[in-house]
Amino acid sequence: MFRSALITTALLAAPAYAQDVPSGDAAAGESVFNQCQACHVVENGVGEVLAGRNGKVGPNLYGISGRTLGSVEDFRYSKSLVAAGEEAGLEWNEENFVGYVQDPTGWLKEKLDDNRARGNMAYKLRSEEDAANVWAYIVSLDPEAGS
């Protein structure tokens, strides 16, 4: 009986754990991130640039995992991205990141159920694999991610 309960508990907990572990390849994501660094930087709280070339067109991606969409202070997001965070309560996780970076405006339209929704990010990663790899790379730079 105890063993059965233990196995059931482990099986129920597995999906939650699996969501925290990036599915992509961080090493491959580092290479793909070269496409992102013109606009984005990954800079920790003490000002150390961990990735990128200090791009400021897009928000700092450090600590993105679990962050509410559109919530970096003093950054001008599209109204739709802010609404996705404030009104829809969406946070950055692998699924949301992968969908967004492949088609920012299309993803926002779908998530907000609003054909007028728009994102400011014009660049799109072409493949789901590249997007998952970039997510894995960005998350790997944050020692607090997944803990």
Backbone as CSV, one residue per row, in Angstrom:
resi,resn,N_x,N_y,N_z,CA_x,CA_y,CA_z,C_x,C_y,C_z
1,MET,0.831,-1.202,0.000,0.000,0.000,0.000,0.864,1.251,0.000
2,PHE,1.865,1.293,0.923,2.748,2.445,0.992,3.508,2.637,-0.322
3,ARG,4.000,1.540,-0.885,4.754,1.600,-2.143,3.864,2.145,-3.266
4,SER,2.630,1.712,-3.325,1.699,2.180,-4.343,1.468,3.685,-4.215
5,ALA,1.299,4.162,-2.996,1.090,5.590,-2.762,2.336,6.381,-3.137
6,LEU,3.496,5.848,-2.840,4.748,6.511,-3.167,4.930,6.627,-4.685
7,ILE,4.635,5.562,-5.392,4.747,5.571,-6.852,3.757,6.563,-7.456
8,THR,2.531,6.573,-6.956,1.513,7.503,-7.447,1.952,8.940,-7.226
9,THR,2.477,9.232,-6.046,2.959,10.584,-5.741,4.090,10.979,-6.679
10,ALA,5.012,10.080,-6.909,6.140,10.361,-7.800,5.658,10.627,-9.225
11,LEU,4.707,9.856,-9.682,4.192,10.037,-11.036,3.446,11.354,-11.174
12,LEU,2.729,11.753,-10.143,2.006,13.017,-10.189,2.957,14.205,-10.126
13,ALA,4.060,14.065,-9.430,5.035,15.147,-9.308,5.905,15.270,-10.546
14,ALA,6.095,14.210,-11.293,6.998,14.218,-12.449,6.665,15.282,-13.481
15,PRO,5.391,15.476,-13.874,5.115,16.509,-14.870,5.502,17.907,-14.391
16,ALA,5.307,18.215,-13.122,5.680,19.526,-12.607,7.186,19.716,-12.683
17,TYR,7.941,18.699,-12.337,9.397,18.786,-12.404,9.845,18.910,-13.850
18,ALA,9.243,18.149,-14.726,9.633,18.154,-16.135,9.446,19.536,-16.756
19,GLN,8.470,20.305,-16.288,8.230,21.633,-16.832,9.349,22.597,-16.459
20,ASP,10.037,22.349,-15.340,11.097,23.227,-14.887,12.421,22.955,-15.584
21,VAL,12.588,21.788,-16.136,13.829,21.407,-16.787,13.709,21.716,-18.278
22,PRO,14.544,22.632,-18.780,14.454,22.964,-20.208,14.659,21.742,-21.091
23,SER,13.908,21.673,-22.166,14.011,20.536,-23.075,15.116,20.735,-24.109
24,GLY,15.553,21.965,-24.277,16.543,22.265,-25.304,17.968,22.019,-24.866
25,ASP,18.872,22.277,-25.781,20.310,22.106,-25.594,20.917,23.495,-25.394
26,ALA,21.392,23.772,-24.176,21.928,25.096,-23.851,23.135,25.453,-24.722
27,ALA,23.994,24.491,-25.018,25.168,24.770,-25.854,24.741,25.197,-27.258
28,ALA,23.757,24.518,-27.815,23.239,24.906,-29.129,22.536,26.262,-29.036
29,GLY,21.869,26.509,-27.929,21.180,27.780,-27.718,22.126,28.960,-27.644
30,GLU,23.330,28.722,-27.130,24.326,29.795,-27.079,24.657,30.278,-28.490
31,SER,24.785,29.355,-29.401,25.069,29.707,-30.791,23.886,30.447,-31.427
32,VAL,22.687,29.964,-31.189,21.487,30.599,-31.754,21.273,31.984,-31.152
33,PHE,21.666,32.156,-29.886,21.487,33.449,-29.214,22.226,34.575,-29.937
34,ASN,23.214,34.244,-30.746,23.905,35.267,-31.539,22.914,36.067,-32.377
35,GLN,21.813,35.448,-32.774,20.774,36.134,-33.550,19.974,37.108,-32.684
36,CYS,19.997,36.893,-31.382,19.180,37.673,-30.452,19.941,38.851,-29.846
37,GLN,21.277,38.756,-29.842,22.077,39.705,-29.084,22.127,41.115,-29.655
38,ALA,21.682,41.307,-30.873,21.616,42.666,-31.404,20.605,43.493,-30.609
39,CYS,19.593,42.828,-30.066,18.543,43.528,-29.319,18.531,43.206,-27.828
40,HIS,18.959,42.010,-27.477,18.845,41.558,-26.087,20.198,41.323,-25.441
41,VAL,20.199,41.445,-24.136,21.358,41.146,-23.315,20.876,40.277,-22.158
42,VAL,21.790,39.508,-21.613,21.530,38.786,-20.365,22.546,39.348,-19.379
43,GLU,22.065,40.228,-18.501,22.926,40.936,-17.555,22.403,40.699,-16.146
44,ASN,23.263,40.161,-15.272,22.813,39.845,-13.918,22.660,41.113,-13.083
45,GLY,22.217,40.929,-11.858,21.906,42.047,-10.969,23.083,42.922,-10.585
46,VAL,24.301,42.442,-10.749,25.475,43.248,-10.418,26.101,43.879,-11.657
47,GLY,25.406,43.791,-12.797,25.858,44.448,-14.006,26.798,43.654,-14.883
48,GLU,26.995,42.394,-14.572,27.865,41.545,-15.386,27.085,41.028,-16.593
49,VAL,27.584,41.306,-17.794,26.947,40.835,-19.012,27.343,39.381,-19.222
50,LEU,26.359,38.494,-19.151,26.593,37.060,-19.287,26.444,36.604,-20.726
51,ALA,25.664,37.330,-21.500,25.449,36.999,-22.914,24.980,38.250,-23.632
52,GLY,25.356,38.343,-24.870,24.950,39.476,-25.677,26.010,40.555,-25.689
53,ARG,25.675,41.625,-26.378,26.596,42.748,-26.507,25.962,44.013,-25.960
54,ASN,25.277,43.883,-24.878,24.652,45.027,-24.218,23.541,45.637,-25.063
55,GLY,22.815,44.802,-25.831,21.676,45.264,-26.613,20.587,45.811,-25.706
56,LYS,20.007,46.924,-26.089,18.968,47.557,-25.258,17.647,47.751,-25.988
57,VAL,17.561,47.242,-27.229,16.301,47.368,-27.972,15.237,46.494,-27.313
58,GLY,15.641,45.308,-26.881,14.756,44.391,-26.175,15.118,44.366,-24.701
59,PRO,14.247,43.825,-23.874,14.521,43.796,-22.438,15.646,42.815,-22.076
60,ASN,16.248,43.043,-20.922,17.238,42.139,-20.350,16.540,40.798,-20.095
61,LEU,17.161,39.722,-20.520,16.546,38.399,-20.384,17.008,37.640,-19.141
62,TYR,17.833,38.265,-18.314,18.275,37.603,-17.086,17.081,37.438,-16.139
63,GLY,16.928,36.270,-15.592,15.846,36.011,-14.649,14.481,35.899,-15.304
64,ILE,14.438,35.573,-16.582,13.168,35.527,-17.318,12.254,34.399,-16.842
65,SER,12.807,33.283,-16.437,11.992,32.133,-16.050,11.095,32.476,-14.858
66,GLY,9.797,32.394,-15.074,8.826,32.702,-14.027,8.429,34.164,-13.955
67,ARG,9.062,35.015,-14.735,8.749,36.450,-14.722,7.420,36.684,-15.448
68,THR,6.623,37.587,-14.921,5.381,37.988,-15.572,5.719,38.682,-16.885
69,LEU,4.996,38.339,-17.933,5.225,38.963,-19.233,5.067,40.476,-19.118
70,GLY,5.940,41.202,-19.802,5.832,42.659,-19.870,6.098,43.367,-18.566
71,SER,6.997,42.842,-17.731,7.134,43.412,-16.396,8.521,43.963,-16.043
72,VAL,9.452,44.041,-16.997,10.752,44.637,-16.680,10.538,46.138,-16.534
73,GLU,10.919,46.655,-15.383,10.697,48.055,-15.071,11.407,48.962,-16.082
74,ASP,10.745,50.026,-16.455,11.277,51.037,-17.359,11.516,50.543,-18.787
75,PHE,10.915,49.414,-19.167,11.022,48.972,-20.554,9.672,49.181,-21.218
76,ARG,9.667,49.681,-22.450,8.419,49.950,-23.176,8.017,48.731,-23.999
77,TYR,7.098,47.974,-23.482,6.540,46.814,-24.173,5.315,47.223,-24.973
78,SER,4.887,46.340,-25.866,3.617,46.579,-26.541,2.500,46.448,-25.495
79,LYS,1.414,47.144,-25.734,0.266,47.056,-24.816,-0.224,45.614,-24.711
80,SER,-0.128,44.880,-25.804,-0.607,43.498,-25.813,0.257,42.598,-24.929
81,LEU,1.570,42.790,-24.954,2.441,41.965,-24.111,2.201,42.278,-22.637
82,VAL,2.018,43.541,-22.322,1.708,43.928,-20.942,0.382,43.301,-20.521
83,ALA,-0.623,43.340,-21.395,-1.924,42.752,-21.090,-1.805,41.244,-20.872
84,ALA,-0.942,40.594,-21.640,-0.750,39.147,-21.462,-0.237,38.845,-20.070
85,GLY,0.588,39.722,-19.537,1.090,39.532,-18.180,0.111,39.992,-17.123
86,GLU,-0.360,41.227,-17.236,-1.216,41.814,-16.201,-2.617,41.236,-16.184
87,GLU,-3.238,41.117,-17.345,-4.628,40.693,-17.401,-4.784,39.179,-17.523
88,ALA,-3.928,38.564,-18.342,-4.032,37.114,-18.543,-3.180,36.339,-17.533
89,GLY,-2.309,37.045,-16.818,-1.506,36.395,-15.783,-0.430,35.459,-16.322
90,LEU,0.022,35.682,-17.551,1.015,34.788,-18.147,2.417,35.100,-17.640
91,GLU,3.178,34.044,-17.437,4.573,34.156,-17.027,5.439,33.483,-18.078
92,TRP,6.706,33.875,-18.101,7.634,33.247,-19.023,8.018,31.866,-18.531
93,ASN,7.746,30.894,-19.346,8.199,29.520,-19.162,8.600,29.047,-20.554
94,GLU,9.081,27.837,-20.640,9.554,27.379,-21.948,8.455,27.407,-23.004
95,GLU,7.290,26.916,-22.660,6.197,26.860,-23.639,5.847,28.252,-24.166
96,ASN,5.686,29.222,-23.261,5.333,30.575,-23.684,6.464,31.228,-24.476
97,PHE,7.690,31.042,-24.022,8.843,31.617,-24.714,8.960,31.073,-26.134
98,VAL,8.891,29.762,-26.266,9.033,29.124,-27.580,7.946,29.606,-28.533
99,GLY,6.711,29.666,-28.067,5.627,30.147,-28.921,5.803,31.600,-29.308
100,TYR,6.169,32.425,-28.349,6.311,33.854,-28.596,7.436,34.160,-29.581
101,VAL,8.614,33.593,-29.374,9.753,33.972,-30.220,9.633,33.439,-31.642
102,GLN,8.740,32.504,-31.874,8.524,32.027,-33.240,7.535,32.903,-34.006
103,ASP,6.626,33.567,-33.292,5.643,34.446,-33.937,5.020,35.350,-32.870
104,PRO,5.736,36.417,-32.480,5.265,37.254,-31.375,3.830,37.755,-31.516
105,THR,3.502,38.358,-32.643,2.155,38.905,-32.802,1.113,37.803,-32.889
106,GLY,1.373,36.760,-33.647,0.426,35.645,-33.753,0.175,34.985,-32.414
107,TRP,1.236,34.822,-31.640,1.118,34.193,-30.318,0.267,35.062,-29.399
108,LEU,0.514,36.378,-29.419,-0.276,37.284,-28.579,-1.745,37.303,-28.991
109,LYS,-2.005,37.298,-30.295,-3.394,37.256,-30.770,-4.110,36.028,-30.224
110,GLU,-3.422,34.895,-30.271,-4.013,33.649,-29.788,-4.216,33.666,-28.275
111,LYS,-3.207,34.058,-27.534,-3.285,34.035,-26.071,-4.302,35.026,-25.534
112,LEU,-4.418,36.170,-26.181,-5.356,37.197,-25.716,-6.713,37.107,-26.394
113,ASP,-6.840,36.199,-27.370,-8.060,36.074,-28.163,-8.477,37.450,-28.697
114,ASP,-7.490,38.119,-29.313,-7.684,39.480,-29.791,-6.932,39.638,-31.112
115,ASN,-7.670,39.782,-32.202,-7.054,39.935,-33.520,-6.272,41.228,-33.678
116,ARG,-6.476,42.168,-32.788,-5.745,43.437,-32.865,-4.482,43.431,-32.013
117,ALA,-4.229,42.366,-31.282,-3.035,42.291,-30.437,-1.784,42.381,-31.305
118,ARG,-0.782,43.050,-30.780,0.478,43.222,-31.498,1.651,43.114,-30.529
119,GLY,2.734,42.569,-31.046,3.982,42.538,-30.298,4.962,43.487,-30.942
120,ASN,5.938,43.964,-30.183,6.954,44.864,-30.727,8.119,44.112,-31.347
121,MET,8.292,42.854,-30.993,9.431,42.100,-31.498,9.155,41.668,-32.937
122,ALA,10.010,42.126,-33.846,9.820,41.811,-35.263,10.546,40.523,-35.663
123,TYR,11.632,40.217,-34.995,12.431,39.046,-35.357,11.730,37.768,-34.890
124,LYS,11.855,36.716,-35.683,11.253,35.422,-35.335,12.307,34.334,-35.466
125,LEU,12.380,33.469,-34.479,13.207,32.276,-34.621,12.433,31.293,-35.477
126,ARG,13.100,30.690,-36.428,12.411,29.860,-37.416,11.943,28.508,-36.892
127,SER,12.693,27.916,-35.982,12.320,26.558,-35.572,12.034,26.474,-34.082
128,GLU,11.156,25.550,-33.748,10.839,25.278,-32.348,12.085,24.798,-31.613
129,GLU,12.906,24.007,-32.294,14.136,23.494,-31.683,15.083,24.641,-31.320
130,ASP,15.274,25.598,-32.234,16.129,26.747,-31.938,15.578,27.535,-30.756
131,ALA,14.268,27.733,-30.726,13.645,28.486,-29.643,13.835,27.770,-28.303
132,ALA,13.648,26.465,-28.274,13.852,25.687,-27.040,15.313,25.720,-26.611
133,ASN,16.217,25.700,-27.571,17.639,25.770,-27.255,18.020,27.128,-26.669
134,VAL,17.473,28.197,-27.217,17.739,29.531,-26.672,17.191,29.633,-25.258
135,TRP,15.995,29.105,-25.037,15.424,29.107,-23.682,16.360,28.378,-22.716
136,ALA,16.819,27.210,-23.107,17.726,26.430,-22.253,18.995,27.223,-21.945
137,TYR,19.516,27.909,-22.933,20.734,28.709,-22.748,20.478,29.862,-21.779
138,ILE,19.439,30.621,-22.003,19.152,31.773,-21.144,18.933,31.320,-19.702
139,VAL,18.163,30.263,-19.525,17.881,29.753,-18.179,19.161,29.248,-17.521
140,SER,20.072,28.681,-18.318,21.328,28.158,-17.744,22.206,29.259,-17.167
141,LEU,21.986,30.491,-17.566,22.798,31.618,-17.091,22.334,32.152,-15.747
142,ASP,21.199,31.696,-15.287,20.609,32.174,-14.029,20.652,31.067,-12.992
143,PRO,21.512,31.193,-11.983,21.606,30.129,-10.982,20.322,29.947,-10.150
144,GLU,19.449,30.928,-10.173,18.188,30.826,-9.421,17.094,30.136,-10.210
145,ALA,17.236,30.014,-11.515,16.204,29.409,-12.355,16.001,27.951,-11.986
146,GLY,14.751,27.579,-11.881,14.399,26.194,-11.607,14.567,25.788,-10.160
147,SER,14.951,26.737,-9.302,15.108,26.348,-7.884,13.953,26.827,-7.054
